[in-house]
Amino acid sequence: MQEYDKRLPEDMLETWRDWRESFLKEELWKSYAREQMGYLVESGAFSRDTLRWPDSENAKGTEEIEKYIDVRFSWLDNYLRDLSEQ
């Protein structure tokens, strides 16, 4: 695509930045993860799953997914910025 559309990387970066300013904010997604984890724990689904599959290595908190959100968003920020600078 880049071969045919030289402006594509800049367009992608512009779209990404628009999304980052609106719905792709780390804290929004972390909050959603915490909300969903709360639902799973309070409903008993988390406990049932852990009992049924004890080797699933279920984590009781959202620390891992929150770290993933930080790392992935940062990677995408840098990737799209670097791509547009080539």
PDB file of N, CA, C and O in Angstrom:
ATOM      1  N   MET A   1       0.817  -1.187   0.000  1.00  0.00           N
ATOM      2  CA  MET A   1       0.000   0.000   0.000  1.00  0.00           C
ATOM      3  C   MET A   1       0.866   1.258   0.000  1.00  0.00           C
ATOM      4  O   MET A   1       0.557   2.235  -0.682  1.00  0.00           O
ATOM      5  N   GLN A   2       1.943   1.225   0.764  1.00  0.00           N
ATOM      6  CA  GLN A   2       2.800   2.404   0.819  1.00  0.00           C
ATOM      7  C   GLN A   2       3.424   2.714  -0.536  1.00  0.00           C
ATOM      8  O   GLN A   2       3.710   3.868  -0.858  1.00  0.00           O
ATOM      9  N   GLU A   3       3.627   1.673  -1.311  1.00  0.00           N
ATOM     10  CA  GLU A   3       4.201   1.871  -2.636  1.00  0.00           C
ATOM     11  C   GLU A   3       3.260   2.692  -3.518  1.00  0.00           C
ATOM     12  O   GLU A   3       3.709   3.491  -4.340  1.00  0.00           O
ATOM     13  N   TYR A   4       1.971   2.495  -3.345  1.00  0.00           N
ATOM     14  CA  TYR A   4       0.977   3.173  -4.172  1.00  0.00           C
ATOM     15  C   TYR A   4       0.463   4.467  -3.559  1.00  0.00           C
ATOM     16  O   TYR A   4      -0.041   5.342  -4.263  1.00  0.00           O
ATOM     17  N   ASP A   5       0.593   4.580  -2.263  1.00  0.00           N
ATOM     18  CA  ASP A   5       0.076   5.765  -1.563  1.00  0.00           C
ATOM     19  C   ASP A   5       1.151   6.292  -0.625  1.00  0.00           C
ATOM     20  O   ASP A   5       1.266   5.843   0.516  1.00  0.00           O
ATOM     21  N   LYS A   6       1.925   7.233  -1.103  1.00  0.00           N
ATOM     22  CA  LYS A   6       3.051   7.752  -0.326  1.00  0.00           C
ATOM     23  C   LYS A   6       2.596   8.481   0.935  1.00  0.00           C
ATOM     24  O   LYS A   6       3.376   8.628   1.876  1.00  0.00           O
ATOM     25  N   ARG A   7       1.376   8.926   0.965  1.00  0.00           N
ATOM     26  CA  ARG A   7       0.858   9.656   2.129  1.00  0.00           C
ATOM     27  C   ARG A   7       0.269   8.728   3.196  1.00  0.00           C
ATOM     28  O   ARG A   7      -0.101   9.184   4.278  1.00  0.00           O
ATOM     29  N   LEU A   8       0.184   7.455   2.900  1.00  0.00           N
ATOM     30  CA  LEU A   8      -0.446   6.510   3.814  1.00  0.00           C
ATOM     31  C   LEU A   8       0.122   6.548   5.238  1.00  0.00           C
ATOM     32  O   LEU A   8      -0.658   6.620   6.187  1.00  0.00           O
ATOM     33  N   PRO A   9       1.434   6.504   5.426  1.00  0.00           N
ATOM     34  CA  PRO A   9       1.951   6.535   6.798  1.00  0.00           C
ATOM     35  C   PRO A   9       1.522   7.786   7.575  1.00  0.00           C
ATOM     36  O   PRO A   9       1.187   7.698   8.756  1.00  0.00           O
ATOM     37  N   GLU A  10       1.533   8.934   6.919  1.00  0.00           N
ATOM     38  CA  GLU A  10       1.121  10.166   7.590  1.00  0.00           C
ATOM     39  C   GLU A  10      -0.371  10.136   7.920  1.00  0.00           C
ATOM     40  O   GLU A  10      -0.790  10.586   8.987  1.00  0.00           O
ATOM     41  N   ASP A  11      -1.163   9.605   6.998  1.00  0.00           N
ATOM     42  CA  ASP A  11      -2.606   9.470   7.250  1.00  0.00           C
ATOM     43  C   ASP A  11      -2.878   8.531   8.424  1.00  0.00           C
ATOM     44  O   ASP A  11      -3.734   8.797   9.267  1.00  0.00           O
ATOM     45  N   MET A  12      -2.135   7.436   8.459  1.00  0.00           N
ATOM     46  CA  MET A  12      -2.301   6.482   9.564  1.00  0.00           C
ATOM     47  C   MET A  12      -1.937   7.137  10.890  1.00  0.00           C
ATOM     48  O   MET A  12      -2.646   6.974  11.883  1.00  0.00           O
ATOM     49  N   LEU A  13      -0.829   7.878  10.907  1.00  0.00           N
ATOM     50  CA  LEU A  13      -0.411   8.549  12.128  1.00  0.00           C
ATOM     51  C   LEU A  13      -1.442   9.588  12.554  1.00  0.00           C
ATOM     52  O   LEU A  13      -1.754   9.699  13.740  1.00  0.00           O
ATOM     53  N   GLU A  14      -1.961  10.333  11.621  1.00  0.00           N
ATOM     54  CA  GLU A  14      -2.971  11.346  11.943  1.00  0.00           C
ATOM     55  C   GLU A  14      -4.222  10.694  12.536  1.00  0.00           C
ATOM     56  O   GLU A  14      -4.770  11.171  13.530  1.00  0.00           O
ATOM     57  N   THR A  15      -4.658   9.613  11.922  1.00  0.00           N
ATOM     58  CA  THR A  15      -5.822   8.891  12.446  1.00  0.00           C
ATOM     59  C   THR A  15      -5.526   8.339  13.831  1.00  0.00           C
ATOM     60  O   THR A  15      -6.356   8.450  14.733  1.00  0.00           O
ATOM     61  N   TRP A  16      -4.362   7.750  14.006  1.00  0.00           N
ATOM     62  CA  TRP A  16      -3.959   7.190  15.302  1.00  0.00           C
ATOM     63  C   TRP A  16      -3.967   8.289  16.374  1.00  0.00           C
ATOM     64  O   TRP A  16      -4.482   8.082  17.473  1.00  0.00           O
ATOM     65  N   ARG A  17      -3.408   9.428  16.060  1.00  0.00           N
ATOM     66  CA  ARG A  17      -3.368  10.518  17.037  1.00  0.00           C
ATOM     67  C   ARG A  17      -4.777  11.011  17.384  1.00  0.00           C
ATOM     68  O   ARG A  17      -5.052  11.334  18.540  1.00  0.00           O
ATOM     69  N   ASP A  18      -5.661  11.070  16.397  1.00  0.00           N
ATOM     70  CA  ASP A  18      -7.057  11.430  16.671  1.00  0.00           C
ATOM     71  C   ASP A  18      -7.702  10.419  17.617  1.00  0.00           C
ATOM     72  O   ASP A  18      -8.393  10.792  18.565  1.00  0.00           O
ATOM     73  N   TRP A  19      -7.468   9.142  17.350  1.00  0.00           N
ATOM     74  CA  TRP A  19      -8.026   8.092  18.202  1.00  0.00           C
ATOM     75  C   TRP A  19      -7.435   8.153  19.605  1.00  0.00           C
ATOM     76  O   TRP A  19      -8.144   7.962  20.593  1.00  0.00           O
ATOM     77  N   ARG A  20      -6.127   8.422  19.688  1.00  0.00           N
ATOM     78  CA  ARG A  20      -5.455   8.484  21.002  1.00  0.00           C
ATOM     79  C   ARG A  20      -6.003   9.634  21.843  1.00  0.00           C
ATOM     80  O   ARG A  20      -6.030   9.555  23.072  1.00  0.00           O
ATOM     81  N   GLU A  21      -6.439  10.702  21.177  1.00  0.00           N
ATOM     82  CA  GLU A  21      -7.004  11.837  21.902  1.00  0.00           C
ATOM     83  C   GLU A  21      -8.450  11.598  22.305  1.00  0.00           C
ATOM     84  O   GLU A  21      -8.985  12.327  23.140  1.00  0.00           O
ATOM     85  N   SER A  22      -9.084  10.602  21.732  1.00  0.00           N
ATOM     86  CA  SER A  22     -10.493  10.363  22.047  1.00  0.00           C
ATOM     87  C   SER A  22     -10.676   9.068  22.829  1.00  0.00           C
ATOM     88  O   SER A  22     -10.770   9.116  24.056  1.00  0.00           O
ATOM     89  N   PHE A  23     -10.729   7.928  22.177  1.00  0.00           N
ATOM     90  CA  PHE A  23     -11.091   6.690  22.866  1.00  0.00           C
ATOM     91  C   PHE A  23      -9.937   5.729  23.128  1.00  0.00           C
ATOM     92  O   PHE A  23     -10.138   4.713  23.794  1.00  0.00           O
ATOM     93  N   LEU A  24      -8.760   6.009  22.637  1.00  0.00           N
ATOM     94  CA  LEU A  24      -7.630   5.113  22.870  1.00  0.00           C
ATOM     95  C   LEU A  24      -6.675   5.687  23.917  1.00  0.00           C
ATOM     96  O   LEU A  24      -5.485   5.874  23.663  1.00  0.00           O
ATOM     97  N   LYS A  25      -7.220   5.954  25.076  1.00  0.00           N
ATOM     98  CA  LYS A  25      -6.414   6.432  26.196  1.00  0.00           C
ATOM     99  C   LYS A  25      -6.168   5.257  27.143  1.00  0.00           C
ATOM    100  O   LYS A  25      -7.081   4.496  27.464  1.00  0.00           O
ATOM    101  N   GLU A  26      -4.932   5.127  27.576  1.00  0.00           N
ATOM    102  CA  GLU A  26      -4.573   4.002  28.426  1.00  0.00           C
ATOM    103  C   GLU A  26      -5.493   3.880  29.631  1.00  0.00           C
ATOM    104  O   GLU A  26      -5.982   2.791  29.930  1.00  0.00           O
ATOM    105  N   GLU A  27      -5.732   4.979  30.319  1.00  0.00           N
ATOM    106  CA  GLU A  27      -6.519   4.904  31.548  1.00  0.00           C
ATOM    107  C   GLU A  27      -7.947   4.442  31.283  1.00  0.00           C
ATOM    108  O   GLU A  27      -8.536   3.747  32.110  1.00  0.00           O
ATOM    109  N   LEU A  28      -8.497   4.815  30.160  1.00  0.00           N
ATOM    110  CA  LEU A  28      -9.843   4.367  29.800  1.00  0.00           C
ATOM    111  C   LEU A  28      -9.888   2.850  29.662  1.00  0.00           C
ATOM    112  O   LEU A  28     -10.804   2.204  30.172  1.00  0.00           O
ATOM    113  N   TRP A  29      -8.905   2.283  28.975  1.00  0.00           N
ATOM    114  CA  TRP A  29      -8.870   0.837  28.765  1.00  0.00           C
ATOM    115  C   TRP A  29      -8.512   0.090  30.046  1.00  0.00           C
ATOM    116  O   TRP A  29      -9.014  -1.010  30.275  1.00  0.00           O
ATOM    117  N   LYS A  30      -7.656   0.668  30.880  1.00  0.00           N
ATOM    118  CA  LYS A  30      -7.334   0.042  32.160  1.00  0.00           C
ATOM    119  C   LYS A  30      -8.561   0.036  33.070  1.00  0.00           C
ATOM    120  O   LYS A  30      -8.829  -0.945  33.763  1.00  0.00           O
ATOM    121  N   SER A  31      -9.284   1.123  33.058  1.00  0.00           N
ATOM    122  CA  SER A  31     -10.514   1.213  33.852  1.00  0.00           C
ATOM    123  C   SER A  31     -11.514   0.157  33.396  1.00  0.00           C
ATOM    124  O   SER A  31     -12.169  -0.486  34.216  1.00  0.00           O
ATOM    125  N   TYR A  32     -11.625  -0.013  32.091  1.00  0.00           N
ATOM    126  CA  TYR A  32     -12.523  -1.030  31.540  1.00  0.00           C
ATOM    127  C   TYR A  32     -12.078  -2.427  31.984  1.00  0.00           C
ATOM    128  O   TYR A  32     -12.916  -3.256  32.339  1.00  0.00           O
ATOM    129  N   ALA A  33     -10.776  -2.693  31.968  1.00  0.00           N
ATOM    130  CA  ALA A  33     -10.256  -3.994  32.400  1.00  0.00           C
ATOM    131  C   ALA A  33     -10.587  -4.232  33.872  1.00  0.00           C
ATOM    132  O   ALA A  33     -10.992  -5.331  34.251  1.00  0.00           O
ATOM    133  N   ARG A  34     -10.414  -3.203  34.699  1.00  0.00           N
ATOM    134  CA  ARG A  34     -10.734  -3.341  36.127  1.00  0.00           C
ATOM    135  C   ARG A  34     -12.229  -3.585  36.337  1.00  0.00           C
ATOM    136  O   ARG A  34     -12.626  -4.392  37.177  1.00  0.00           O
ATOM    137  N   GLU A  35     -13.041  -2.884  35.569  1.00  0.00           N
ATOM    138  CA  GLU A  35     -14.495  -3.057  35.660  1.00  0.00           C
ATOM    139  C   GLU A  35     -14.883  -4.494  35.288  1.00  0.00           C
ATOM    140  O   GLU A  35     -15.681  -5.123  35.983  1.00  0.00           O
ATOM    141  N   GLN A  36     -14.326  -5.002  34.207  1.00  0.00           N
ATOM    142  CA  GLN A  36     -14.655  -6.359  33.773  1.00  0.00           C
ATOM    143  C   GLN A  36     -14.144  -7.398  34.762  1.00  0.00           C
ATOM    144  O   GLN A  36     -14.818  -8.397  35.016  1.00  0.00           O
ATOM    145  N   MET A  37     -12.950  -7.170  35.326  1.00  0.00           N
ATOM    146  CA  MET A  37     -12.425  -8.097  36.328  1.00  0.00           C
ATOM    147  C   MET A  37     -13.326  -8.101  37.554  1.00  0.00           C
ATOM    148  O   MET A  37     -13.601  -9.159  38.121  1.00  0.00           O
ATOM    149  N   GLY A  38     -13.784  -6.928  37.964  1.00  0.00           N
ATOM    150  CA  GLY A  38     -14.712  -6.846  39.096  1.00  0.00           C
ATOM    151  C   GLY A  38     -15.967  -7.655  38.843  1.00  0.00           C
ATOM    152  O   GLY A  38     -16.448  -8.366  39.725  1.00  0.00           O
ATOM    153  N   TYR A  39     -16.490  -7.546  37.651  1.00  0.00           N
ATOM    154  CA  TYR A  39     -17.685  -8.305  37.286  1.00  0.00           C
ATOM    155  C   TYR A  39     -17.414  -9.807  37.357  1.00  0.00           C
ATOM    156  O   TYR A  39     -18.226 -10.561  37.893  1.00  0.00           O
ATOM    157  N   LEU A  40     -16.271 -10.245  36.815  1.00  0.00           N
ATOM    158  CA  LEU A  40     -15.935 -11.668  36.834  1.00  0.00           C
ATOM    159  C   LEU A  40     -15.770 -12.198  38.251  1.00  0.00           C
ATOM    160  O   LEU A  40     -16.216 -13.302  38.563  1.00  0.00           O
ATOM    161  N   VAL A  41     -15.129 -11.408  39.107  1.00  0.00           N
ATOM    162  CA  VAL A  41     -14.910 -11.834  40.492  1.00  0.00           C
ATOM    163  C   VAL A  41     -16.230 -11.834  41.266  1.00  0.00           C
ATOM    164  O   VAL A  41     -16.555 -12.810  41.942  1.00  0.00           O
ATOM    165  N   GLU A  42     -16.982 -10.752  41.168  1.00  0.00           N
ATOM    166  CA  GLU A  42     -18.241 -10.632  41.924  1.00  0.00           C
ATOM    167  C   GLU A  42     -19.289 -11.647  41.485  1.00  0.00           C
ATOM    168  O   GLU A  42     -20.095 -12.086  42.305  1.00  0.00           O
ATOM    169  N   SER A  43     -19.295 -12.024  40.227  1.00  0.00           N
ATOM    170  CA  SER A  43     -20.278 -12.985  39.723  1.00  0.00           C
ATOM    171  C   SER A  43     -19.920 -14.426  40.076  1.00  0.00           C
ATOM    172  O   SER A  43     -20.756 -15.323  39.964  1.00  0.00           O
ATOM    173  N   GLY A  44     -18.681 -14.644  40.500  1.00  0.00           N
ATOM    174  CA  GLY A  44     -18.226 -15.997  40.809  1.00  0.00           C
ATOM    175  C   GLY A  44     -17.614 -16.713  39.612  1.00  0.00           C
ATOM    176  O   GLY A  44     -17.073 -17.810  39.755  1.00  0.00           O
ATOM    177  N   ALA A  45     -17.693 -16.111  38.450  1.00  0.00           N
ATOM    178  CA  ALA A  45     -17.161 -16.747  37.234  1.00  0.00           C
ATOM    179  C   ALA A  45     -15.654 -16.989  37.341  1.00  0.00           C
ATOM    180  O   ALA A  45     -15.152 -18.022  36.897  1.00  0.00           O
ATOM    181  N   PHE A  46     -14.952 -16.049  37.919  1.00  0.00           N
ATOM    182  CA  PHE A  46     -13.498 -16.174  38.051  1.00  0.00           C
ATOM    183  C   PHE A  46     -13.150 -17.384  38.909  1.00  0.00           C
ATOM    184  O   PHE A  46     -12.281 -18.180  38.551  1.00  0.00           O
ATOM    185  N   SER A  47     -13.828 -17.516  40.036  1.00  0.00           N
ATOM    186  CA  SER A  47     -13.565 -18.651  40.941  1.00  0.00           C
ATOM    187  C   SER A  47     -13.909 -19.976  40.278  1.00  0.00           C
ATOM    188  O   SER A  47     -13.147 -20.937  40.378  1.00  0.00           O
ATOM    189  N   ARG A  48     -15.052 -20.032  39.603  1.00  0.00           N
ATOM    190  CA  ARG A  48     -15.453 -21.272  38.927  1.00  0.00           C
ATOM    191  C   ARG A  48     -14.436 -21.663  37.866  1.00  0.00           C
ATOM    192  O   ARG A  48     -14.075 -22.835  37.754  1.00  0.00           O
ATOM    193  N   ASP A  49     -13.975 -20.700  37.095  1.00  0.00           N
ATOM    194  CA  ASP A  49     -12.992 -20.966  36.057  1.00  0.00           C
ATOM    195  C   ASP A  49     -11.687 -21.469  36.666  1.00  0.00           C
ATOM    196  O   ASP A  49     -11.088 -22.421  36.166  1.00  0.00           O
ATOM    197  N   THR A  50     -11.259 -20.836  37.727  1.00  0.00           N
ATOM    198  CA  THR A  50     -10.006 -21.219  38.385  1.00  0.00           C
ATOM    199  C   THR A  50     -10.104 -22.617  38.978  1.00  0.00           C
ATOM    200  O   THR A  50      -9.147 -23.388  38.906  1.00  0.00           O
ATOM    201  N   LEU A  51     -11.250 -22.953  39.565  1.00  0.00           N
ATOM    202  CA  LEU A  51     -11.440 -24.297  40.113  1.00  0.00           C
ATOM    203  C   LEU A  51     -11.474 -25.353  39.014  1.00  0.00           C
ATOM    204  O   LEU A  51     -10.913 -26.437  39.169  1.00  0.00           O
ATOM    205  N   ARG A  52     -12.121 -25.038  37.929  1.00  0.00           N
ATOM    206  CA  ARG A  52     -12.255 -26.002  36.835  1.00  0.00           C
ATOM    207  C   ARG A  52     -10.932 -26.217  36.105  1.00  0.00           C
ATOM    208  O   ARG A  52     -10.618 -27.335  35.697  1.00  0.00           O
ATOM    209  N   TRP A  53     -10.161 -25.149  35.941  1.00  0.00           N
ATOM    210  CA  TRP A  53      -8.880 -25.235  35.236  1.00  0.00           C
ATOM    211  C   TRP A  53      -7.779 -24.658  36.132  1.00  0.00           C
ATOM    212  O   TRP A  53      -7.325 -23.536  35.909  1.00  0.00           O
ATOM    213  N   PRO A  54      -7.353 -25.416  37.137  1.00  0.00           N
ATOM    214  CA  PRO A  54      -6.381 -24.895  38.116  1.00  0.00           C
ATOM    215  C   PRO A  54      -5.024 -24.517  37.515  1.00  0.00           C
ATOM    216  O   PRO A  54      -4.297 -23.710  38.094  1.00  0.00           O
ATOM    217  N   ASP A  55      -4.685 -25.082  36.382  1.00  0.00           N
ATOM    218  CA  ASP A  55      -3.389 -24.751  35.777  1.00  0.00           C
ATOM    219  C   ASP A  55      -3.498 -23.600  34.777  1.00  0.00           C
ATOM    220  O   ASP A  55      -2.574 -23.371  33.996  1.00  0.00           O
ATOM    221  N   SER A  56      -4.611 -22.881  34.793  1.00  0.00           N
ATOM    222  CA  SER A  56      -4.817 -21.774  33.854  1.00  0.00           C
ATOM    223  C   SER A  56      -3.999 -20.539  34.205  1.00  0.00           C
ATOM    224  O   SER A  56      -3.898 -19.613  33.399  1.00  0.00           O
ATOM    225  N   GLU A  57      -3.420 -20.517  35.387  1.00  0.00           N
ATOM    226  CA  GLU A  57      -2.606 -19.390  35.848  1.00  0.00           C
ATOM    227  C   GLU A  57      -3.391 -18.078  35.830  1.00  0.00           C
ATOM    228  O   GLU A  57      -2.852 -17.026  35.488  1.00  0.00           O
ATOM    229  N   ASN A  58      -4.673 -18.157  36.206  1.00  0.00           N
ATOM    230  CA  ASN A  58      -5.497 -16.952  36.283  1.00  0.00           C
ATOM    231  C   ASN A  58      -4.897 -15.962  37.277  1.00  0.00           C
ATOM    232  O   ASN A  58      -4.486 -16.346  38.372  1.00  0.00           O
ATOM    233  N   ALA A  59      -4.848 -14.725  36.903  1.00  0.00           N
ATOM    234  CA  ALA A  59      -4.370 -13.656  37.786  1.00  0.00           C
ATOM    235  C   ALA A  59      -5.588 -12.965  38.381  1.00  0.00           C
ATOM    236  O   ALA A  59      -6.550 -12.668  37.672  1.00  0.00           O
ATOM    237  N   LYS A  60      -5.542 -12.713  39.672  1.00  0.00           N
ATOM    238  CA  LYS A  60      -6.697 -12.107  40.351  1.00  0.00           C
ATOM    239  C   LYS A  60      -6.820 -10.617  40.082  1.00  0.00           C
ATOM    240  O   LYS A  60      -7.885 -10.040  40.300  1.00  0.00           O
ATOM    241  N   GLY A  61      -5.782 -10.002  39.627  1.00  0.00           N
ATOM    242  CA  GLY A  61      -5.816  -8.564  39.388  1.00  0.00           C
ATOM    243  C   GLY A  61      -5.687  -8.253  37.905  1.00  0.00           C
ATOM    244  O   GLY A  61      -5.709  -9.142  37.055  1.00  0.00           O
ATOM    245  N   THR A  62      -5.553  -6.980  37.626  1.00  0.00           N
ATOM    246  CA  THR A  62      -5.449  -6.532  36.230  1.00  0.00           C
ATOM    247  C   THR A  62      -4.054  -5.976  35.914  1.00  0.00           C
ATOM    248  O   THR A  62      -3.858  -5.326  34.887  1.00  0.00           O
ATOM    249  N   GLU A  63      -3.100  -6.232  36.792  1.00  0.00           N
ATOM    250  CA  GLU A  63      -1.769  -5.660  36.609  1.00  0.00           C
ATOM    251  C   GLU A  63      -1.139  -6.066  35.273  1.00  0.00           C
ATOM    252  O   GLU A  63      -0.536  -5.240  34.588  1.00  0.00           O
ATOM    253  N   GLU A  64      -1.282  -7.339  34.911  1.00  0.00           N
ATOM    254  CA  GLU A  64      -0.658  -7.812  33.669  1.00  0.00           C
ATOM    255  C   GLU A  64      -1.277  -7.152  32.445  1.00  0.00           C
ATOM    256  O   GLU A  64      -0.558  -6.705  31.551  1.00  0.00           O
ATOM    257  N   ILE A  65      -2.587  -7.089  32.399  1.00  0.00           N
ATOM    258  CA  ILE A  65      -3.237  -6.483  31.233  1.00  0.00           C
ATOM    259  C   ILE A  65      -2.966  -4.980  31.199  1.00  0.00           C
ATOM    260  O   ILE A  65      -2.827  -4.396  30.124  1.00  0.00           O
ATOM    261  N   GLU A  66      -2.891  -4.354  32.373  1.00  0.00           N
ATOM    262  CA  GLU A  66      -2.594  -2.920  32.403  1.00  0.00           C
ATOM    263  C   GLU A  66      -1.183  -2.649  31.887  1.00  0.00           C
ATOM    264  O   GLU A  66      -0.961  -1.675  31.168  1.00  0.00           O
ATOM    265  N   LYS A  67      -0.239  -3.499  32.248  1.00  0.00           N
ATOM    266  CA  LYS A  67       1.124  -3.351  31.743  1.00  0.00           C
ATOM    267  C   LYS A  67       1.140  -3.562  30.234  1.00  0.00           C
ATOM    268  O   LYS A  67       1.822  -2.836  29.511  1.00  0.00           O
ATOM    269  N   TYR A  68       0.390  -4.558  29.755  1.00  0.00           N
ATOM    270  CA  TYR A  68       0.306  -4.816  28.319  1.00  0.00           C
ATOM    271  C   TYR A  68      -0.259  -3.595  27.588  1.00  0.00           C
ATOM    272  O   TYR A  68       0.245  -3.214  26.531  1.00  0.00           O
ATOM    273  N   ILE A  69      -1.295  -2.990  28.147  1.00  0.00           N
ATOM    274  CA  ILE A  69      -1.890  -1.797  27.541  1.00  0.00           C
ATOM    275  C   ILE A  69      -0.840  -0.700  27.407  1.00  0.00           C
ATOM    276  O   ILE A  69      -0.708  -0.096  26.343  1.00  0.00           O
ATOM    277  N   ASP A  70      -0.094  -0.440  28.477  1.00  0.00           N
ATOM    278  CA  ASP A  70       0.956   0.590  28.429  1.00  0.00           C
ATOM    279  C   ASP A  70       1.998   0.277  27.359  1.00  0.00           C
ATOM    280  O   ASP A  70       2.339   1.129  26.539  1.00  0.00           O
ATOM    281  N   VAL A  71       2.496  -0.951  27.379  1.00  0.00           N
ATOM    282  CA  VAL A  71       3.560  -1.342  26.456  1.00  0.00           C
ATOM    283  C   VAL A  71       3.067  -1.301  25.007  1.00  0.00           C
ATOM    284  O   VAL A  71       3.763  -0.798  24.125  1.00  0.00           O
ATOM    285  N   ARG A  72       1.881  -1.824  24.772  1.00  0.00           N
ATOM    286  CA  ARG A  72       1.378  -1.909  23.394  1.00  0.00           C
ATOM    287  C   ARG A  72       1.057  -0.535  22.822  1.00  0.00           C
ATOM    288  O   ARG A  72       1.394  -0.240  21.675  1.00  0.00           O
ATOM    289  N   PHE A  73       0.404   0.303  23.621  1.00  0.00           N
ATOM    290  CA  PHE A  73       0.080   1.641  23.125  1.00  0.00           C
ATOM    291  C   PHE A  73       1.353   2.429  22.839  1.00  0.00           C
ATOM    292  O   PHE A  73       1.443   3.132  21.833  1.00  0.00           O
ATOM    293  N   SER A  74       2.325   2.310  23.719  1.00  0.00           N
ATOM    294  CA  SER A  74       3.602   2.995  23.516  1.00  0.00           C
ATOM    295  C   SER A  74       4.275   2.486  22.244  1.00  0.00           C
ATOM    296  O   SER A  74       4.792   3.274  21.452  1.00  0.00           O
ATOM    297  N   TRP A  75       4.265   1.168  22.051  1.00  0.00           N
ATOM    298  CA  TRP A  75       4.868   0.587  20.855  1.00  0.00           C
ATOM    299  C   TRP A  75       4.170   1.124  19.608  1.00  0.00           C
ATOM    300  O   TRP A  75       4.834   1.506  18.644  1.00  0.00           O
ATOM    301  N   LEU A  76       2.849   1.156  19.617  1.00  0.00           N
ATOM    302  CA  LEU A  76       2.111   1.653  18.452  1.00  0.00           C
ATOM    303  C   LEU A  76       2.371   3.136  18.214  1.00  0.00           C
ATOM    304  O   LEU A  76       2.512   3.566  17.069  1.00  0.00           O
ATOM    305  N   ASP A  77       2.435   3.921  19.291  1.00  0.00           N
ATOM    306  CA  ASP A  77       2.772   5.343  19.146  1.00  0.00           C
ATOM    307  C   ASP A  77       4.095   5.498  18.399  1.00  0.00           C
ATOM    308  O   ASP A  77       4.196   6.259  17.436  1.00  0.00           O
ATOM    309  N   ASN A  78       5.091   4.772  18.855  1.00  0.00           N
ATOM    310  CA  ASN A  78       6.427   4.876  18.256  1.00  0.00           C
ATOM    311  C   ASN A  78       6.480   4.298  16.853  1.00  0.00           C
ATOM    312  O   ASN A  78       7.099   4.879  15.962  1.00  0.00           O
ATOM    313  N   TYR A  79       5.837   3.163  16.652  1.00  0.00           N
ATOM    314  CA  TYR A  79       5.844   2.519  15.339  1.00  0.00           C
ATOM    315  C   TYR A  79       5.240   3.430  14.284  1.00  0.00           C
ATOM    316  O   TYR A  79       5.834   3.637  13.226  1.00  0.00           O
ATOM    317  N   LEU A  80       4.068   3.972  14.563  1.00  0.00           N
ATOM    318  CA  LEU A  80       3.409   4.815  13.573  1.00  0.00           C
ATOM    319  C   LEU A  80       4.150   6.139  13.361  1.00  0.00           C
ATOM    320  O   LEU A  80       4.179   6.661  12.247  1.00  0.00           O
ATOM    321  N   ARG A  81       4.741   6.677  14.413  1.00  0.00           N
ATOM    322  CA  ARG A  81       5.548   7.876  14.257  1.00  0.00           C
ATOM    323  C   ARG A  81       6.763   7.592  13.378  1.00  0.00           C
ATOM    324  O   ARG A  81       7.062   8.346  12.452  1.00  0.00           O
ATOM    325  N   ASP A  82       7.462   6.490  13.682  1.00  0.00           N
ATOM    326  CA  ASP A  82       8.654   6.142  12.903  1.00  0.00           C
ATOM    327  C   ASP A  82       8.309   5.812  11.450  1.00  0.00           C
ATOM    328  O   ASP A  82       9.062   6.152  10.538  1.00  0.00           O
ATOM    329  N   LEU A  83       7.194   5.164  11.242  1.00  0.00           N
ATOM    330  CA  LEU A  83       6.775   4.816   9.889  1.00  0.00           C
ATOM    331  C   LEU A  83       6.509   6.064   9.056  1.00  0.00           C
ATOM    332  O   LEU A  83       6.828   6.110   7.868  1.00  0.00           O
ATOM    333  N   SER A  84       5.933   7.057   9.681  1.00  0.00           N
ATOM    334  CA  SER A  84       5.626   8.293   8.940  1.00  0.00           C
ATOM    335  C   SER A  84       6.879   9.123   8.673  1.00  0.00           C
ATOM    336  O   SER A  84       6.859   9.995   7.804  1.00  0.00           O
ATOM    337  N   GLU A  85       7.964   8.873   9.397  1.00  0.00           N
ATOM    338  CA  GLU A  85       9.202   9.629   9.216  1.00  0.00           C
ATOM    339  C   GLU A  85      10.128   9.002   8.177  1.00  0.00           C
ATOM    340  O   GLU A  85      11.160   9.584   7.844  1.00  0.00           O
ATOM    341  N   GLN A  86       9.787   7.866   7.679  1.00  0.00           N
ATOM    342  CA  GLN A  86      10.664   7.165   6.711  1.00  0.00           C
ATOM    343  C   GLN A  86      10.559   7.788   5.346  1.00  0.00           C
ATOM    344  O   GLN A  86      11.219   7.337   4.410  1.00  0.00           O
TER     345      GLN A  86
END
